[in-house]
Amino acid sequence: MPPKPTPTRTKPPTSQAKQTQKHVQAKGAPKKLLSSEDKIKRLFSSLCAQIDGGYFKNALKTCDKILRIDHTDVDALQAKLFLLLQTDQYDSALTLLSTNDCFATRSFEKAYALYRLHREEEANSLLSSLKESSKDQRGVSHLSAQLDYRQGSYQSAFDIYTQLLDTSAVQSEEHVDLLTNLNAAEAHLNFLTTGFLHALDALPASVVNVLESATPPAPPTTTATALASLASGSPAAAVSTTPSAEPGQATKKVRTRRVPKGVIPGVTPPPNPERWLKKSERSSYGHNLGKRRKATGGGATQGSTAEPATSSHSAKASSGKQKKR
């Protein structure tokens, strides 16, 4: 019987060989294309992580990526509006609110953006309509109190903050903010009612007497009123548009950076206005010339000194002739 063939032992493939096989298989296999729904799901998961971590700028970029795939995604639009308000981009938030129909009921966010942009009249008109129709009356009350405080209606702001403070939780952040705003409004009210009187009492008597005896400043006439008075022919037309300085009014301060070195405003005499003219054209030219003539001999001419010079010269000539003889 022929001998049986001995089986050959094959070595198991190494880890490097396995990696090369996987790489070859992955290279040859076509990549799976994700659908738009899967892309949006992945982007929303990263968006939630970015918002929880406080990376609002990166979250805005993720919202833009989602809206490139589906520009009508309501969740992405609402997240973008929230992020724009959080990053103080109020102009962009207003454009987003006005260009999308899904924000037709977002009047409170629009009023808040207008308030932050110092457009108080538009914000007040929106808040007046929201006080009757909005469900979030607490947020509307907060915003109306802030508008009243900015516009100087401290009593109205104080009343609203008091009502909100009575219905807020003691250990909440809202309670701390309300206390701060309430104290600020109360401080303004106290100064307007009695605080300014105590401030006047603390001033010295000389200052109080000057304030009480000073005449009230005249209101400055604008160009429009001056033109109207000229057209009507009233005597107010003679009044200049720039009011003159009265004794009770403070004079305009001189800027120190424009003052030359060694010059003290109000102490150093002003420069000669004729310093740019020739000496012969100045008004003081004749006076200085008379002073010089008096100093040289009472205004005598040069001819008066000629006689002694000629007499001495003739004496020397006669003595020379006698020596020659």
Summary of the structure (lengths in Angstrom):
residues: 325
radius of gyration: 47.1
end to end distance: 185.4
largest distance: 185.4
contacts: 657
relative contact order: 0.03
helix: 66%
strand: 0%
